[in-house]
Amino acid sequence: MRLLLDTAVMVAAIRSRHGASHWLLDAALRKRRSLTLLVSVPLLMEYEAVLTRAAHLRAANISPEEVGILLDAVAAVAEPVTLDFLWRPTLPDSNDDMVLEAAENGRADVITTFNLRDFGLATSAFGVPVLTPARTVEILERKK
């Protein structure tokens, strides 16, 4: 499965080691379940900007250096997405457009997000399914 994780899913993955978001990130980093994590340069930069916010660092009990190590690991295993075509503005939040563009250019099978309402257009206009982390894990577990 070609998977794109929204930034909020990455935040949830570092803040709790027990949720579906962490499960997906861990599985992608370990290349389990035939997961191919997709990232673009702008998306990686957003991950870094958001994950290194003081509130997230405190909640996750990690340092900015550890976030850097995590993102280096993500970059090492992920398939880089070149943004050959941009669709802006499409979604209500321009940061969501960045996720949609990476998903579409990377031929993602799914966008994993908590923001199903705002990403609804991704499914209707682009045909990219938008699922919560829990639903994505459920589908992957069924494919075992």
Phi, psi and omega in degrees: 000130178270114194239134173241125181262125174295156182301321179298329177291320176297319177299312179299325181295324180275336184277337179217128179273004186250354185265175180295327180298314179295320179303314181294315179297315179298315180297321179292317180295327179270001180055044177263163175059026180054040178270133171242111178279133180251137174215147171250165178300312179300324180292317176299322178294321177293316176309311183297314182299320183279315183294336181267008173295141185307318182298320180288321178298316178297313182297324181272349182057048178227167181257164174301326178296321178292325174298318178300318178297316178299313182291329172298320178294318177300312180298326182289325184260339184283156172274121180289139180251123174271130182272089181282334182217136180248141177241090180223143345278141177239310184259162182301329182248126182298330176293329175290326176302322179299320179292314179300317180297319178294320180295313182292314179294330180269004181055049181294144173278335181202144167258125179257122185205163171267348188263064184295324183298307183289333180271003181305324179296333179299321179285311185290318184270329186246348179076015179268116178299142179240118186230154172287162176303316181299318180292322178297316178298317180303315180295316180295322179294325178291333182280354185308000000 
